[in-house]
Amino acid sequence: MELKQPVVIIDGTCDFCNRTVRFILDHEKNSELLFISSQSHPYKSLQQQFALPNNPDSVILIDQGVIYSDSTAAIRICSWLSPPLSLLGVFRVVPRWIRDWVYTKVAANRQSIVTQSDACALQVNFPRDRFIT
């Protein structure tokens, strides 16, 4: 699969992740990011192409063929957001092991932060042209 735009891969059954996608869509500068659920068939293609994990426990960003995950993906995604949110990129100066420790704590508790969906709700009420299905 050829990716011409940056792609964000998230857990499509996670309400916290879905709300994050909604937040990105609401605050993105130029509508450049595309989204894929890690439960989808397109993810399976990317999984083989990029040697991605079976059940990722992190957001994954693929930009120009480079894979980013954990806090690095989250911080890079901020660069597509409108100011002042784009300024969150300043956290790149924090050592990755510290950023990833915080990210892992949030990711591990994401399902208790909001309720878990029973079915993939990723594309409900989201612009279809922004999702690879």
C-alpha positions in Angstrom: 0.0 0.0 0.0 1.4 3.3 -1.0 0.9 6.1 1.5 0.9 9.6 0.0 -0.2 11.3 3.3 0.7 10.7 6.9 -1.3 7.9 8.5 -2.3 7.6 12.2 -3.1 4.1 13.4 -5.2 3.7 16.5 -7.2 1.1 18.3 -10.7 1.5 16.7 -12.5 -0.1 19.7 -11.1 2.3 22.2 -13.3 5.3 23.2 -10.2 7.2 24.4 -8.6 6.7 21.0 -11.7 7.7 19.1 -12.0 10.9 21.2 -8.4 11.5 20.4 -9.1 11.2 16.7 -12.1 13.6 17.1 -9.8 16.1 18.9 -7.2 15.8 16.1 -9.9 16.4 13.4 -11.3 19.4 15.3 -7.8 21.0 15.7 -5.9 20.0 12.6 -4.5 22.8 10.5 -4.8 21.4 7.0 -6.7 18.1 7.0 -3.6 16.1 6.0 -3.7 13.2 8.4 -5.4 9.9 7.4 -6.6 7.4 10.0 -6.6 3.6 10.1 -8.1 1.3 12.8 -5.6 -1.4 13.9 -8.6 -3.9 13.5 -9.0 -3.1 9.8 -7.9 -4.9 6.7 -5.8 -2.0 5.5 -3.9 -2.3 8.8 -3.1 -5.9 8.0 -1.5 -4.8 4.7 0.5 -2.1 6.5 1.4 -4.6 9.2 3.1 -6.8 6.6 4.7 -3.9 4.7 6.2 -2.2 7.8 6.4 -5.2 10.2 3.9 -3.6 12.6 2.7 -5.5 15.8 -0.4 -7.6 15.8 -2.2 -5.6 18.5 -0.4 -2.3 18.9 -0.8 -0.8 22.4 0.3 2.6 21.1 -0.7 5.2 18.5 1.4 4.7 15.4 2.3 7.4 12.9 3.6 6.6 9.5 5.0 9.6 7.8 7.1 9.4 4.6 7.7 5.8 5.2 9.0 6.3 8.7 7.2 4.7 11.7 6.8 6.6 14.9 5.1 5.2 18.0 4.4 6.0 21.7 5.2 9.6 22.8 7.2 10.4 19.6 4.1 9.7 17.5 1.9 11.8 19.8 4.3 14.7 19.7 4.8 14.5 15.9 1.0 14.5 15.5 0.9 17.8 17.4 2.9 19.4 14.5 -0.3 19.0 12.4 -2.4 20.8 14.9 -3.3 24.5 15.0 -1.5 26.8 17.4 -1.2 26.8 20.4 -1.5 23.0 20.4 1.3 22.7 17.8 3.6 24.1 20.5 3.4 20.8 22.3 6.2 19.7 20.0 8.5 21.4 22.5 8.3 18.2 24.5 10.7 16.6 22.0 13.4 18.0 24.2 12.3 15.7 27.1 14.3 12.5 27.0 12.3 9.8 25.2 12.5 7.3 28.1 10.7 9.9 30.3 8.1 10.8 27.6 7.5 7.1 26.9 7.1 6.3 30.6 4.3 8.9 30.9 2.8 7.8 27.6 2.7 4.1 28.7 1.0 5.0 32.0 -1.7 6.9 30.1 -2.0 4.2 27.4 -2.3 1.4 30.1 -5.2 3.3 31.7 -6.9 4.6 28.6 -9.8 2.2 29.0 -10.5 3.3 32.5 -10.4 7.0 31.5 -13.4 6.5 29.2 -15.6 3.5 28.6 -14.6 0.8 26.1 -16.7 0.4 22.9 -18.0 -3.1 22.1 -17.7 -2.5 18.4 -15.5 -0.4 16.2 -16.8 3.1 16.5 -13.9 4.8 14.8 -15.7 5.9 11.7 -19.0 6.9 13.2 -19.6 10.6 12.7 -16.2 11.1 11.3 -15.5 12.3 7.7 -15.1 9.1 5.6 -12.5 10.6 3.3 -10.1 10.8 6.3 -10.2 7.0 7.0 -8.6 4.2 5.0 -11.0 1.3 5.2 
